Amino acid sequence: MELSLKALEEAVSIRRQIDTLERRLASLFATASSRVKSETHRRTMSAATRAKLAAAARARWARLKAGKKKGRTTTAKKKGGITPAGRKRLSQLMKARWAARRKAAA
C-alpha cells in the first residue's frame, strides 16, 4: 500500500509539471488573434438570411394549414363511448353485484 501511495504522489507531481509546461508552451506560441478566435466562436446569421428562413417557415405553415379544413366535420364518427344496450347491461351487472354484497353483509 505504501509503495502505491508513493507512486500516486509521484504521478500527481509529474502531471502538475506537465500542465505547467503545456501552459507555458501555449503562451509562447499563441498570438492575440488566435486567442480572440477561440474565445468568440459564435456563429452569427445576417438579417437577410434570418428573414429568408422566417419567410420559408411561414410558407411551410401556410401550406400545411391550407390542406386542412376549418371547423369540425360531422361525418367523423365518435370513437369509443358506450351504446345504450351496453349501458343497460352494465347497470344490471352492477345491481346484481350490489345485491350480492348486501346479501353477504346480512
N, C-alpha and C positions, 0 to 999 in steps of 0.2 A: 504494500500500500504506500509505503514511504517513497519508494522508487517512482511510482506512477505520479505521485503528487509533485515530485521534483520535475519530472518530465513535463507535467502540465504547466507548472510555473515557467519553465524554460520556453515552452511553446507560446505562452501568452506574451512573454517578453519579446520573443522574436517577431510575433505578429504586430506588436506595437511599433517595433523598429521598422518593419516593412511598411506599415501605414504612414509613418512619419516620412520615410524616404519617398514613397509614392506621392505624397502631398508636395514635397519639395521639388520633385521632378516635374509634376504638373504645373507648379507655379513658374518654373523656369521656361517651359515651352509654351505656356498659354499666352495668347495675345488678348488684348482688350476686346477685339471684335468677337473672338470665339466665346468669351465669357458672356457677352451680351446675347449672342445667339442661343446659347444653352439656357439662359435664364428666361428669355422670352420666346418660347417655342409654341406660340399660339397661332393657329390658322385663322385668318380673317376672310370675310367674304364681302365683296363690294356691294353697294346698294343696288346696282343694276342686276347683279346675279341674284340677290335676295328677292328683288321684285319679280324676276323671271320665275323663280321657284314658287313664289306665292301665287302667281297667275296660273301656273301649271296645276297647283294643288286645287285652286278654285275651279278650274276646268274639270278636273277629275271628279270633284264633288258634284258639280253640275250634271255631268254625265250620269253619275250614279243616281242622283235624285230624279233625273228626267225619266229613268227607266221604271221608277216606282209610281204607283197611282196614289193620289191623295185620298184620305178618308178610309173608312172601314168598308170592306166589301161584305155583302150579305150572303154571298154564295159559299163563303168559308164555313165549314161545319165545325161546331164547337167540339173540341176534343175532351174526352173524359166525361165526368158527370155520371149521373145515375138515372135510369129510367124509372117511371112511376111503378112499374111492376117490380123492379128490383128494390125500390124503396119500401114497398108493401111487404115484400119477403123479409127484408132486414128487420122491419118493425115486428113482424110475427115472431122471428127468431129471438129478438131481444125480450119481448113479452114472455116467451116461454122460458128464457134464461132467468128472468127476474122471478117468475113464479116458482121455478126450481129452487132458487136461493131462499125465497120466503118459506117454502116447504121445509128446506133443510134447517133453517134457523128455528122453526117452531118445534 
